[in-house]
Amino acid sequence: MKDTKSYLSKIVQDMPDSGIKDFFDVANTMEGALSLGVGEPDFPTPEHVREAAIASIKKGDTKYTDNRGTVELRAAAADYLTKFDLHYDKQDEILITMGASEGIDLALRTLVNPGEEVLVAEPSYVSYIPCIELCGGVPVSLKLRAENKFRLTKEQLEEKITEKSKVLLISYPNNPTGAIMEKEDLEAIAEVVKEHDLFVITDEIYAELTYGKKHVSIASLPGMYERCVVLNGFSKAFAMTGWRMGIAAGPKDVIFHMNKIHQFTTMSAGTTSQYAALEALTSPVRDEEIAVMREEYDARRTLMVEGFRKMGLSVAEPEGAFYVFPDIRKTGLTSEEFCNRLLQEQKVAVIPGNAFGTCGEGFVRCSYAYSQDVIRACLEKIAKFVAQF
């Protein structure tokens, strides 16, 4: 028999492991280590949501559902999206996925032919580039800059468009920078998209988590509904990461073909999780619960930004999600050197910025989805580390 490695696909062999996972693997084995690395709410899933899932199990609702998700959940998802001025038909334009991550994969595989280019605003979520490559697409980086608040500009987009450009993939509020796009920013991007006949995949998993400004979806702008797939979900705003529930919304033809892949690879999203998600969306205290979490995240955001600035590190004000992306170049270290030494010397785990694209070099990602006590303890240790440079 040949060496097992020889049976593996070249795409998979050439794909690097997640830069986030590498640091978690080390931090998880280090006694007494603290972490600001995980992008996961520290709040529990609301009790009434958990109880709805338990009730569905006791009732015996454990069979397959419609591939697209239950009618009730799709209707609730369509109604929820109107909060962001998005209007989709529950029957044909909504697909319930196994988290927004599956939605990203489905959308890319549905839209992209081998050799076609996908324009990606970076720094970006670590799954985007591998998913593009797995479907044979060619990722083209749009390098966002701190001096522009990590917002994509029309000039940056126009500069990278070629005859092979097919899809623009954006994520606002952004992971890892915490950046948002305001309406006028999106209007400028939308004009370029329409001029060059691009399609947009917009990851809006953090839509509920903005501070001081309401989230605006590019799909809500004139002429953009028919050329956008919107991805949202339950992990971040509803503290439901382990339930793996996502929403994909878009034109009927696109959702139909996304569902073809979904039904052959996944069958349907988990039934119990769908009942939990339905409760999360239809509860009369939904917006109140989200507001409580958002208010706490806002306090943590202020604490973390002020902490880094007191150390003398530059930080672009994060206006969404739950991440801070400080500039660590004044230390003279690369992102990976900074993170490795911080972990070894102070036992604090943060994520190197270059894990999110090459333009993230010189930055690190810190999550404030942790208690204020943990954040204070980490900031104290990071300050000691930075003071030596």
HELIX and SHEET records of a PDB file:
HELIX    1   1 THR A    4  TYR A    7  5                                   4    
HELIX    2   2 LYS A   10  ASP A   14  1                                   5    
HELIX    3   3 GLY A   19  ALA A   27  1                                   9    
HELIX    4   4 GLU A   47  LYS A   59  1                                  13    
HELIX    5   5 VAL A   71  LEU A   81  1                                  11    
HELIX    6   6 THR A   82  PHE A   84  5                                   3    
HELIX    7   7 GLY A   99  LEU A  111  1                                  13    
HELIX    8   8 TYR A  128  LEU A  134  1                                   7    
HELIX    9   9 ALA A  146  ASN A  148  5                                   3    
HELIX   10  10 LYS A  154  LYS A  160  1                                   7    
HELIX   11  11 LYS A  183  GLU A  195  1                                  13    
HELIX   12  12 ILE A  218  SER A  220  5                                   3    
HELIX   13  13 TYR A  225  ARG A  227  5                                   3    
HELIX   14  14 THR A  241  TRP A  243  5                                   3    
HELIX   15  15 LYS A  252  THR A  265  1                                  14    
HELIX   16  16 THR A  271  THR A  282  1                                  12    
HELIX   17  17 ARG A  286  LYS A  310  1                                  25    
HELIX   18  18 ARG A  329  THR A  331  5                                   3    
HELIX   19  19 SER A  335  GLN A  346  1                                  12    
HELIX   20  20 GLY A  353  PHE A  356  5                                   4    
HELIX   21  21 THR A  358  GLY A  360  5                                   3    
HELIX   22  22 GLN A  372  VAL A  386  1                                  15    
SHEET    1   A 2 LEU A  34  SER A  35  0                                        
SHEET    2   A 2 VAL A 348  ALA A 349  1                                        
SHEET    1   B 7 ILE A  94  THR A  97  0                                        
SHEET    2   B 7 GLY A 246  ALA A 249 -1                                        
SHEET    3   B 7 CYS A 228  GLY A 233 -1                                        
SHEET    4   B 7 PHE A 199  ASP A 203  1                                        
SHEET    5   B 7 SER A 165  SER A 171  1                                        
SHEET    6   B 7 GLU A 117  GLU A 122  1                                        
SHEET    7   B 7 VAL A 138  LYS A 143  1                                        
SHEET    1   C 3 TYR A 323  VAL A 324  0                                        
SHEET    2   C 3 VAL A 364  SER A 367 -1                                        
SHEET    3   C 3 ILE A 351  PRO A 352 -1                                        
END                                                                             
